[in-house]
Amino acid sequence: MTDVTGDLAGATGGAPETTDKKVLPLVVRIERATPPERSDALEAAALAVLTLLNDPRALDDGEWAGQMRAWESIGIRKVVRRARGAEWRRVLDLPGITVASGTAEVRVHPPVPLDDWPKDLSRLQVSGTELIDSAEPGPPGDVVLWLNPELEMSAGKAMAQAGHAAQLAWWGSDERARRAWRDKDLAVSVRTADPAGWAALAGTGLPVVRDAGFTEIEPGSRTVVADAPWLREGGFRPAGSGPLRSS
């Protein structure tokens, strides 16, 4: 089983662990009158991470590639913040990518130092990102990120966890699987497993996210399992082909 451990949404501040620690900012648009569905927000966060990982600016000699390599080399920590109105419009002026999934919009930005965020991101709220689903989500697609039904997480926390799981699924996919996934526009579903299903998933050898314990839940808690047909068939990339843990 491939594990990843990382800090997630809802960081409460305090002294940074290290001066070169970097985080990936994710901003979800939550207008007061029209908040997104929770599942849509989680899926948008996962899609935003996948889109960034495939963006030419984040690859090879792209303008964000150095930031990405520095971030991945010390962990894949993600922090989710929320914005609306003028806050959201200011976020759109910063380097990044906006994705939409259903009712949700999420903007992902290239990694930034933990203690030196751009002003228009640092002023955004972190905690208290609560969303609900007004109806049961539909059937999942081929790539499913299964949430642990035994854990209670804020929407922001769960969004960052979904981002971790999507990244693990991408890292664990071989080139043929990646091409097929791109052909389907990197579609990804996020669902909560039932207790029996979670117990089965946790023993399959699929990629699993473990929380670092900075916020909300106990360190080492298994939060999300990434599932896809090629991952079940053993279609992992060879060992050493990319980083598979974070700090």
C-alpha positions as CSV (number, residue, x, y, z in Angstrom):
1,M,0.0,0.0,0.0
2,T,1.3,3.5,-0.9
3,D,0.9,6.0,1.9
4,V,1.2,9.8,1.9
5,T,1.3,11.9,5.0
6,G,0.8,15.6,4.9
7,D,-0.8,18.6,6.5
8,L,-4.1,19.6,5.1
9,A,-6.7,22.4,5.1
10,G,-7.5,24.3,8.2
11,A,-4.0,25.1,9.4
12,T,-4.2,27.3,12.5
13,G,-1.0,29.2,12.1
14,G,1.9,29.4,14.6
15,A,5.6,29.1,13.9
16,P,6.5,27.3,10.7
17,E,8.2,24.0,11.0
18,T,11.0,25.1,8.7
19,T,11.9,28.2,6.8
20,D,11.8,26.4,3.4
21,K,8.5,24.6,4.0
22,K,6.1,25.1,1.1
23,V,2.4,24.6,0.7
24,L,0.0,24.4,-2.2
25,P,-2.8,27.0,-1.9
26,L,-6.3,26.0,-3.0
27,V,-9.1,28.6,-2.9
28,V,-12.7,27.6,-3.1
29,R,-15.3,30.1,-4.2
30,I,-18.1,30.3,-1.6
31,E,-20.6,33.0,-2.4
32,R,-23.0,33.7,0.5
33,A,-26.2,33.1,-1.5
34,T,-24.9,30.2,-3.7
35,P,-22.4,28.0,-1.9
36,P,-21.3,24.9,-3.8
37,E,-22.3,21.4,-3.0
38,R,-19.8,19.6,-0.8
39,S,-19.1,16.8,-3.2
40,D,-18.6,19.2,-6.0
41,A,-16.1,21.2,-4.0
42,L,-14.1,18.1,-3.1
43,E,-14.1,17.0,-6.7
44,A,-13.0,20.4,-7.9
45,A,-10.1,20.4,-5.4
46,A,-9.0,17.0,-6.7
47,L,-9.4,18.1,-10.3
48,A,-7.4,21.3,-9.6
49,V,-4.5,19.4,-8.3
50,L,-4.5,17.0,-11.3
51,T,-4.8,20.0,-13.7
52,L,-1.8,21.6,-12.1
53,L,0.2,18.4,-12.3
54,N,-0.5,18.4,-16.1
55,D,0.1,22.1,-16.8
56,P,3.1,22.8,-18.9
57,R,4.1,25.6,-16.5
58,A,4.5,23.1,-13.8
59,L,6.6,20.6,-15.9
60,D,10.1,20.4,-17.1
61,D,11.4,24.0,-17.6
62,G,8.1,25.6,-17.0
63,E,7.8,28.8,-15.0
64,W,6.4,27.0,-12.0
65,A,8.5,23.8,-12.3
66,G,11.1,24.9,-9.7
67,Q,8.4,25.7,-7.2
68,M,6.8,22.4,-7.8
69,R,10.0,20.4,-7.4
70,A,10.9,22.3,-4.2
71,W,7.4,21.6,-2.8
72,E,7.3,17.9,-3.7
73,S,10.8,17.3,-2.3
74,I,9.7,18.2,1.2
75,G,6.1,17.1,1.2
76,I,2.8,17.8,-0.6
77,R,1.1,20.0,2.0
78,K,-2.0,21.7,0.9
79,V,-4.1,24.5,2.5
80,V,-7.6,25.3,1.4
81,R,-9.0,28.8,1.9
82,R,-12.3,30.4,0.8
83,A,-13.2,33.6,-1.0
84,R,-16.2,35.4,-2.3
85,G,-17.0,38.6,-4.2
86,A,-14.1,41.0,-4.4
87,E,-11.8,38.5,-2.6
88,W,-12.4,35.9,-5.4
89,R,-11.8,38.5,-8.1
90,R,-8.4,39.4,-6.5
91,V,-7.5,35.7,-6.3
92,L,-8.1,35.5,-10.1
93,D,-5.4,38.1,-10.7
94,L,-2.7,35.9,-9.1
95,P,-0.9,33.2,-11.0
96,G,-2.9,30.0,-10.9
97,I,-5.5,27.8,-12.6
98,T,-9.3,27.8,-12.0
99,V,-11.3,24.7,-12.5
100,A,-15.0,24.0,-12.1
101,S,-16.9,20.8,-11.1
102,G,-20.6,21.0,-10.9
103,T,-21.5,23.9,-8.7
104,A,-18.0,24.4,-7.4
105,E,-15.1,26.6,-8.5
106,V,-11.6,26.1,-7.1
107,R,-8.4,28.0,-8.0
108,V,-5.0,26.3,-7.4
109,H,-1.9,28.4,-7.2
110,P,1.8,27.3,-7.6
111,P,3.4,26.4,-4.2
112,V,4.3,29.3,-1.9
113,P,6.5,29.4,1.3
114,L,4.5,28.5,4.4
115,D,5.3,31.8,6.1
116,D,5.3,34.1,3.0
117,W,1.9,33.9,1.2
118,P,0.8,36.5,-1.3
119,K,-1.2,39.2,0.5
120,D,-4.4,38.5,-1.3
121,L,-4.2,34.8,-0.3
122,S,-3.0,35.2,3.2
123,R,-5.9,37.4,4.2
124,L,-8.5,34.7,3.2
125,Q,-10.2,32.6,5.9
126,V,-9.0,29.0,6.5
127,S,-11.2,27.5,9.2
128,G,-14.9,27.1,9.1
129,T,-15.3,26.0,5.5
130,E,-18.5,24.0,5.9
131,L,-20.6,22.7,3.0
132,I,-23.3,20.2,2.5
133,D,-24.8,18.1,-0.3
134,S,-28.4,18.9,-1.0
135,A,-28.9,15.5,-2.6
136,E,-27.1,12.2,-2.7
137,P,-24.3,12.3,-5.3
138,G,-24.7,10.2,-8.4
139,P,-22.8,7.1,-9.3
140,P,-19.0,7.6,-9.3
141,G,-16.8,7.3,-12.4
142,D,-13.7,5.3,-13.1
143,V,-11.4,7.1,-10.6
144,V,-12.9,7.3,-7.2
145,L,-11.4,8.9,-4.0
146,W,-13.1,7.1,-1.1
147,L,-13.4,9.0,2.2
148,N,-13.1,7.3,5.5
149,P,-16.6,7.1,6.9
150,E,-15.3,7.0,10.5
151,L,-13.8,10.5,10.3
152,E,-15.5,13.9,10.6
153,M,-13.7,16.5,8.6
154,S,-14.6,20.1,7.6
155,A,-15.1,20.6,3.9
156,G,-11.8,22.4,3.6
157,K,-10.0,19.6,5.3
158,A,-11.6,17.0,3.1
159,M,-10.8,19.0,0.0
160,A,-7.1,19.0,0.8
161,Q,-7.3,15.3,1.5
162,A,-8.9,14.7,-1.8
163,G,-6.2,16.7,-3.4
164,H,-3.6,14.4,-1.8
165,A,-5.4,11.3,-3.0
166,A,-5.7,12.6,-6.5
167,Q,-2.0,13.3,-6.6
168,L,-1.2,9.8,-5.3
169,A,-3.4,8.3,-7.9
170,W,-1.6,10.3,-10.6
171,W,1.9,9.4,-9.3
172,G,0.8,5.8,-9.2
173,S,-0.5,5.6,-12.8
174,D,1.6,4.4,-15.7
175,E,1.7,6.4,-18.9
176,R,-1.0,4.4,-20.7
177,A,-3.4,4.9,-17.8
178,R,-2.5,8.6,-17.7
179,R,-3.3,9.0,-21.4
180,A,-6.7,7.3,-20.8
181,W,-7.4,9.6,-17.8
182,R,-6.5,12.7,-19.8
183,D,-8.8,11.6,-22.6
184,K,-11.6,11.7,-20.0
185,D,-10.6,15.2,-18.9
186,L,-9.0,13.9,-15.7
187,A,-12.5,13.1,-14.3
188,V,-12.5,12.1,-10.7
189,S,-15.3,11.3,-8.2
190,V,-15.1,11.8,-4.4
191,R,-17.5,9.6,-2.3
192,T,-17.7,8.4,1.3
193,A,-17.2,4.7,1.6
194,D,-19.6,2.6,3.7
195,P,-17.9,1.0,6.7
196,A,-17.6,-2.4,5.1
197,G,-16.4,-1.0,1.9
198,W,-13.8,1.1,3.7
199,A,-12.4,-2.0,5.5
200,A,-12.1,-3.8,2.2
201,L,-10.5,-0.8,0.4
202,A,-7.9,-0.4,3.2
203,G,-6.6,-3.9,2.6
204,T,-6.3,-3.8,-1.2
205,G,-2.9,-2.2,-1.6
206,L,-4.4,0.9,-3.2
207,P,-2.9,4.3,-2.5
208,V,-4.0,5.7,0.9
209,V,-3.6,9.1,2.5
210,R,-2.5,9.3,6.1
211,D,-3.0,12.6,7.9
212,A,0.0,14.3,9.6
213,G,-2.2,15.3,12.5
214,F,-1.6,19.1,12.3
215,T,-5.4,19.8,12.4
216,E,-8.8,18.2,13.1
217,I,-7.8,14.5,13.3
218,E,-5.3,12.2,14.9
219,P,-1.9,11.8,13.3
220,G,-1.6,8.7,11.1
221,S,-5.4,8.6,10.4
222,R,-6.2,7.0,7.1
223,T,-8.4,9.5,5.4
224,V,-8.8,8.7,1.7
225,V,-8.1,5.7,-0.6
226,A,-7.6,6.3,-4.3
227,D,-9.3,3.7,-6.5
228,A,-9.1,3.2,-10.3
229,P,-9.3,0.1,-12.5
230,W,-5.6,0.3,-13.4
231,L,-4.5,0.8,-9.8
232,R,-6.4,-2.4,-8.9
233,E,-4.8,-4.2,-11.8
234,G,-1.3,-3.3,-10.5
235,G,-0.7,-0.5,-13.0
236,F,1.6,1.4,-10.6
237,R,4.6,3.2,-11.9
238,P,7.9,1.5,-11.1
239,A,9.6,2.2,-7.8
240,G,11.8,5.3,-8.0
241,S,9.8,6.9,-10.8
242,G,8.5,9.7,-8.6
243,P,8.1,10.8,-4.9
244,L,5.5,8.9,-3.0
245,R,5.6,10.4,0.5
246,S,5.3,13.8,2.0
247,S,6.4,15.1,5.4
